[in-house]
């Protein structure tokens, strides 16, 4: 009977360890990105593609937008007539940042970026968000 209990205990312990490792691997991969780790930027957005109406972005703040290729971008209004844009992918672990006033906040690990410059205000991220070239045309912010 002792050998049988030992065998069950070994099976259960080993099974729990394997299951725990699998859950940990899935959790870590969910907030990682090869692009974020390698420091590479997303593919450029086609020039002239409208991202957002200029009037929809308050001066000094930012708005999340989707590029036609499905990538997430942040459009920030730096003045009455000018905008800047950045990849919305956090440079720490690849989560999508969200505008919050004059900041861009990563919901995964708490990194905070300046919405107007993409610079890191608070880590753990230590690299700025990659810029996306944009210009204002006919009241719209377009890739450019």
HELIX and SHEET records of a PDB file:
HELIX    1   1 UNK A    2  UNK A   30  1                                  29    
HELIX    2   2 UNK A   34  UNK A   38  1                                   5    
HELIX    3   3 UNK A   54  UNK A   56  5                                   3    
SHEET    1   A 3 UNK A  50  UNK A  53  0                                        
SHEET    2   A 3 UNK A 140  UNK A 143 -1                                        
SHEET    3   A 3 UNK A 134  UNK A 137 -1                                        
SHEET    1   B 4 UNK A  62  UNK A  66  0                                        
SHEET    2   B 4 UNK A  72  UNK A  77 -1                                        
SHEET    3   B 4 UNK A  83  UNK A  87 -1                                        
SHEET    4   B 4 UNK A 131  UNK A 132 -1                                        
SHEET    1   C 4 UNK A  97  UNK A 100  0                                        
SHEET    2   C 4 UNK A 103  UNK A 106 -1                                        
SHEET    3   C 4 UNK A 112  UNK A 114 -1                                        
SHEET    4   C 4 UNK A 120  UNK A 122 -1                                        
END                                                                             
